[in-house]
């Protein structure tokens, strides 16, 4: 289970529509982060507001800016750290990935 930092990182919604699982996370303060975690399937993360540093296996790989999407590769530890207040990230998974996440409690 991904544990979020106090009230600085909030899952706004999680829903499955048309075979795609969406999970939107609001990171309220710059510097707060979604902790490192791993998924069994590739998925995409879209930055709807603000910007965030993407870390893969603990290494900063790039910054993701508002309006950009990035691929998150299966089996890689990854995390996102907000570079701006009120950064919104939405992860999109296919149905198989969503089922795997639900079974693991992520």
N, C-alpha and C positions, 0 to 999 in steps of 0.2 A: 504494500500500500504506500502511495506517495503521501508523505506528511508535509503539509504546507506550513509556512512560517506564520505563526500567530494569525493575525487578521490582515497581513500585508499582501497575501496571495490568496485569491478567492476563486473557486470554480463557480463561474456565473451560470453556466448551464451545460448539460450533457444530454444529447438527444441523437436518435438514429432516424434518418430520413432517407428514403430511397436506397437503402443498402449502404449508406455512408454514415459513420458515427462521427459526430462533431462534439468537441469539448472545448469550451471557451473559458479562458483563465484571465482574470484581471490582476495585474501586479501593481499595487497601489503606489509604491515608492521606488524610486531609482535605487539600485543596489540590492533590492530583494530578489529572490530567485526561486524558480521551480527546481527542487532538488534533483540531482542526477538519478536517472532511472533507465530501465531497458525495456524495449518491446520486442516481441517475437516476429513482428512484421514491419516492413517499411511503412512510413506514413509521411504526411506533409504537415508542416506547421505554417500558418499564415499569420502575419502581423497586421492586425486591423487598426491599431493605434500605437503611437510611440515607436520605440525601438528596443532591441534586446541583443545582448551578446549571446551567441550560441557556443556552447562548450561540448565537445565530443571527447569522451575518455579523459575528461578533466582539462583539456586543452582548448583554448579559445580558437575557434575555426573561422568565425566571421561575425559581423553585425548584421542583424535582420532589421530592415527599416519598414516603416508603415507602407502597406501595399505590396510587400514582398512575401513570397512563399519559399520555404526551403524543404529539401528532402531530409528526412531522418532515417538513417539506415538501420535495419533490424540488427539486433544483437550488440549495438553500440550504446554505451552509457552516454546519456546526453542531459543537458540542463540548459535553461535559459535564464539570464540575469537581466533585469530591466535596466536600461540606460536612461529612461525618462519615467517620471511619475505617470501613473495610469496607463501603463502599457497593456494592451490586450492581445493575447495570442490565442489562436484557435487551431487545435490539432484535428486532422481529418484522417480517419481510418476506414478501411473497408470492413465489411461485415465479419470476416474471419478474424481480423485483428481486434475488432471490438469484442468479440466473444472471448478471445484469449485474455484481454484486459479485464473483463468482468469476472472471469474465472480466477484471476490472480488478485482481484480486489484493487486494481489500479484505477 
